[in-house]
Structures are given as C-alpha cells and as structure tokens.
Amino acid sequence: MIQPPPRTTLPTLKKRAEFLAVAKGGRSSRRAFVMQAAASEDGPRIGYTVTKKTGNAVERNRIRRRFRAAVRAAAEQARSDVDYVLVGRRGALSAEFGDLVREIGQCLARAPLSGGDAPRPRHHRKRPAPGHPEQRRGGSDRRSETSSE
C-alpha cells in the first residue's frame, strides 16, 4: 500500500512586523529552543530565527534546517488559529532528532498564547554604591562611634 507523502511544512512568517506580533504573545522554553505563540486570523504559520550569538552561519543554518524538518514531522499538532516563532538555541545541534520532534509537537499543541513559562523581570533596580546614603539604614555610623573614643 502506498502511503501519502508527508504533509508539507507550515506557511512561514516573512515580515518583521509578523515576528514582533508573535513576540508579544506567550512563550514556552526548552533546552533547544524557545517557542513563541500568538493568536492569528490567517491560520497556522511559523517563523524561524537563530541569533548570531548562537554560532556561525553554518551552525545557524543547520539549526534552521533541523527545525524545518522537525516542524514538518509535527505539523499536524499545530493549532489552526495560532502563529508560532521558533527561536533557536545552541542545544538544537546536539539534541536527538526524535526528542526535538516530540518537544516541538508538544509546544505546537500547547504553547501559551499569553504569559509564558515564568514572568520575566522588566526592570532591575541598581543597588546604591557603598557609602551612598541609601546604603546606610538608620542608626549612626559605627566609624564615628569608635573614632570618638
């Protein structure tokens, strides 16, 4: 019996504005990637991005090729009303392909559309420099007590 050819990959996001819209949605982190997801009216689409700090061009392209193949294998698990962005991490190069397909399939089926795995801190308050008036809390300075003797 002849089996039908595997389903083609999902349509891809092309424009920066589409990637930015998905980035405002939810995220799900794994060792090999971060999956971003946001509601969409155009059906399921996916974008791939791998930053330069991940590696040289050869490594980044290899990560994208592995992602495209894994998404092709797990495409039937994608929700019809969601756009996705896969942000590659260096762990994608060493991950077993079967594990990569399984994790991407799980994220396609259950990626949060808002929020994410954990809230990300937005602003860090800098600690005051040593000796700064905010550093000393209440009471008198010990040096002034010992030097008066």
N, C-alpha and C positions, 0 to 999 in steps of 0.2 A: 504494500500500500504506500502510495506517495504522500508524504506529508506536505502541507502547505509551507511556503517559505516563511521564515520568521518575520514578525511584524517589524516594519521599519521604525527607526528611532523617532522620537517626538519632534515636532517642529521646533526650531531654535529661536531664541531671542537674539535680536541683531542690534538694536539701538541702545545707547547708553541710558536713555530715559526708561526703557523697559527694565533694565537691570536695577536701576535706582528704585523703581516702584516695588520690585520684589524684595529689595533690601529692607524696605520699611515693614515687611511682614514678619513672620516668625522664623525661627532658625532651630536647627537640630544639629548638634555637633557629634562627630565621630572621629576616630583616630586618623582616617584617611581623607576626610572631607568635612565641610560644613554645608548642610542643605538649607537654603533659604526658600521660603514658600509664601505666596500671597494669592488671594482670590483673583480670578481672572474671568473675563467675559468671552475670551477668544478660545477657550478650550485649553487643554494641557500643552504647555510649551516649556522648553528647558534652555538654560544658558549655562555655559561652562566658563570658568575663569580660574586662572592659576597665576599668582603674582610672581614677579621676578625674584623675590627673596626665596622662593621655593627651590630654584635651581636655574641652570642654564636653559637655553631654548630647547635643546634635545630632551631634557628631562621634563620640561613643562609640556611639550608636545606629546610625550609618551603618556603622561598623566591624563591629558585630554583624550587621547585615543582609548585608553583603558576605561575612562568614564563613558565615552560614547558607546563602547561595546557593552558595558555593564547596563547602561540605561536601555539599550536595545533589547537586552535579555529580560529586563524587569519592567518594560514599558506598560504591560497590561495592568500593573498595580497602580499606575498614576491616576489621580482623581481628575475628572473631566473639567472641573471648574477652577483649576489651580495652575499658576505659573511657578516654575522652580528655577533656582540657580545653584549649581554645584560649585563650591569654592574648593579648589584642590589643595591638599596638604602633601607634604613630602612622604607621609606614610602610605600614600596611594601606590607608590612604586614598589613597596615591599609587601603589600597586602596580598593575600591569596585571592585569586580572581573570584572564586566561589563565595568567599566572605564579602567581597566588595559588592557583588550582585545582590546578595542577601540583605546587606545593610542599606544599599540604595533602594531596594524594593520596599523595605520597611519604612524608610523615610518618605518615599513617594506615596505610600498608603496612609501614613500617619503624621506627616510633617505639620507642626502647628502653624496656623495662619496669622497668629499674633503672639507676641511674647516670645518664648523660646525656652531653652533648657534652664537658663538661670539669668536673672536680671544682670545687665552689665552696668557697672558704675559709670555715671556720666561725668562727674567732676570729682577730682581729688583735691582735698584741701591740703595745702602745704603746711608742714609743721613750722612754727617760728624758729628762727635761728637761736642757738644757745646764747643766753644773756639777754634776749629780747624780753621786753616787759610782759608779754603774754606767756613766756616760758615759766616765769616765777609766779606761783599761785599762793596768794595770801601769806601772812606772817612776814617776818623780817628776814633779811638776807643773813645767812649764817656767818659769812665772812665778816660782816660788820660787827657781829656779836663777839667773835673770837679776837678781832684786832683791837677792840676797845680795852681789853684786859691789860 
